[in-house]
Amino acid sequence: MGSLQKAIELITKATEEDKKKNYEAALPLYDQAIQYFIHTIKYEAQGERQKDTIRQKCEDYLKRYEQIKEFLKNNREGKKVKDNGSAKDGDDSDEDVEKKKMQDKLQGAIVMEKPNVKWSDIAGLESAKEALKEAVILPIKFPQLFTGNRKPWRGILLFGPPGTGKSFIAKAVATEAGNSTFFSISSSDLMSKWLGESEKLVKNLFELARQNKPSIIFIDEIDSLCSSRSDNESESARRVKTEFMVQMQGVGLNNDGILVLGATNIPWILDAAIRRRFEKRIYISLPDIQGRKEMFKLDVGKNRNDLADQDYRSLAEKTEGFSGYDINILVKDALMQPVRRVQTATHFKYVSGPDPNNPQTTVNDLLTPCSPGDPMAIAMSWLDVPQGKIAEPLLAMNDILRSLSTVKPTVNRDDLSKLENFAKDFGQEG
C-alpha cells in the first residue's frame, strides 16, 4: 500500500473520531496520517503540483491536530491540579511528552540509514576522502590517537558545483564509519510554520545525535538553513540560526563523537559564524582528466562494451568542464543508443550469447539488429522478436560520441568562478 493511500485511510478515521468528539482516539490518527503525508511529499509525490496540494491539506490537518492537542492538554492540566494539587508535576510531564513527540517527528523526517557506498566507488576526491577518514574513521578505530588537544574535526563543509559528488561522499562516510548513526536530513525537515517549533527541532536533532553516538549529521543544501543574517529577515529565521550555532558549538554541550557534515553549492551566502563552526571546508571541484576517466569506467560498469583504455582516456579529454553527474547522464544516454538501434532496425540475425534467464549458460537463439545486406539478415521488426530473445547490445565508442554531441555540461561558468574564489579565501582543494 502506498503512503498516500495509507494517509488517506488514517485521516478518514481521524475525522470520523473527531466528529464523534472522541479526541483521544483522533489525535494519534491525525499524527500518523501527517507522518505518511510527509513521507509521500518527500519520496512518492509526482510533480510539484501534487506536492503543493498535499502540503496544503497537511497544513489543515496539522492545525486541527494542534487544536485537539491543546484542548486535551488543558483538560489534563485541570484534572492534575484537582487530583494532585500540583501543577508543577503536570508541567514536567507535558514537557517530557512534548519532547518525545518532537523527537518522534524527527525520527519520521530523518533518514537514519546505512548506505552501501564504498570509498572505491568514488573516483578522485582524494583530499576530501583523507579529511573525512581523519574526522570519522580514525577516531572510531583508534580513539587512543585523539587525546589531549588532538581532537577530530567537529564540522566539515563540502562545497562545490552541482553534481560533483558531495552527497555521494557523505554516503561513503556513513558506510565506512562502522557503527556510527547516520542522520541524513534536509533543511526543510527542520523548518516549521509553528512559532518556536523549528528551534526545538534543531535542538532535538542534536539531542538524538548525542543519544546515538557516534553520530554523523549530514545536512544537504545547508545554505537554505544558515544563510547570512540580515536586518530584514524574520525573527523565526534568526532564532533557528542561533539555535543551530549554539548546538554546534555551545557552552556546556558535549559534542564529542558527533560530526556535522554540510553540503552546499553556494557557500558564499553562509553566515560567517556558521562558516567558522565548520572547521574544515573542502572544495569538491570538477573532476580532473584522471577523475573523468575513472568515472567513465565506473558508469559503464558491467555493461557489455568494446571500449579500450585509450577510449576512456580520449573521452576524458573531450569532457573538460563536465561534472560527475554530467558524465553519468552522458553514459546513460550512450547506453540507450544500442536500444534505439533495436527500435529502428528492419533486419535481425541470430547470434550466440548468455541466456537471459541463466547467464552461466550460452544459447544460440538470440537476435541482434544487423544491416539488410548481412548474409544472415532476417527481415523483421523488434515487435516480431520473441520476449527475452534480444541479445544484450554492445556499447561502442561511437555510441558515446553520438551522445556527446547532444549532452552538454550543466555547470555555470560564473558560479564556478565564485566557488574558486571562495575556495581561495576559506577552503581547501578536495
HUURLIN-V519985 format. One record per pair of residues at least 6 apart in sequence whose C-alpha atoms are under 7 Angstrom apart, sorted by the first residue. I is the first residue (numbers start at 1). J is the second residue. Records with the same first field share a line. If there is no record, write none. Layout:
I=J  J
//
This chain:
3=36  39  40
4=36  37  40
7=33  36  37
10=29  33
11=29  30  33
14=26  29  30
17=23  25  26
18=26
23=68
27=65  68  69
30=61  65
34=58
35=108
37=54  58
41=51
45=51
77=90
80=86  87  90
81=87
102=201
103=204
106=205
109=189
110=183  184  185
111=183  184  185
112=181  182  183  184
113=182
114=174  175  182
115=171  174  175
116=175
117=171  172  175
118=172  175  176
119=172
123=291  294  295
124=287  291
125=284  430
126=430
127=429  430
128=282  430
134=152
135=152  153
136=177
137=177
139=146  152
146=152
153=279
154=258  259  260
155=259  260  261  277  278  279  280
156=260  261  262  278  279  280  281
157=261  262  263  278  280  281  282
158=166  262  263  264  281  282  283  284
159=263  264  265  267  282  283  284
160=264  265  283  284  285  419
161=265  285  411  416
162=265  411
163=323  324  325
164=284  285  286  323  324  325
165=324
166=263  284
174=182
180=213  214  215  216
181=212  213  214  215  216
182=215  216  217
183=216  217  218
184=217  218  219
185=218  219  220
186=219  220  221
187=219  221  222  224  225
190=198  201  202
191=198
192=198
198=240
199=239  240  243
202=243  244
203=247
206=247
209=215  258
213=257  258
214=257  258
215=257  258  259
216=258  259  260
217=259  260  261
218=260  261  262
219=261  262  263
220=262  263  264
221=263  264
222=262  263  264
223=264  266  267  269  270
226=241  270  271  274
227=269  270  271
228=269  270  271
229=238  271
245=274
268=422
281=427  428
282=427  428  429  430
283=423  427  428  429  430
284=429  430
285=430
286=321  322  323
287=323  324
289=316  317
292=316
293=312  313  316
295=324
296=312  327
299=328  331
300=331
304=394  395
305=394  395  396
306=395  396
307=396  397
311=397
321=409
322=409
326=409  410
330=403  404  407
331=400
333=403
334=399  400  403
335=395
337=399
338=393  395
342=369  382
343=382
345=369  381
346=379  380  381
347=369  370  371  372  377  378  379  380  381
348=367  368  369  370  377  378  379  380
349=367  368  369  370  376  377  378
350=365  366  367  368
351=364  365  366  367  368
352=362  363  364  365  366
353=362  363  364  366  391
354=360  361  362  363
355=361  362  363
356=388
366=389  390  391
367=389  390  391
368=390  391
370=377
//
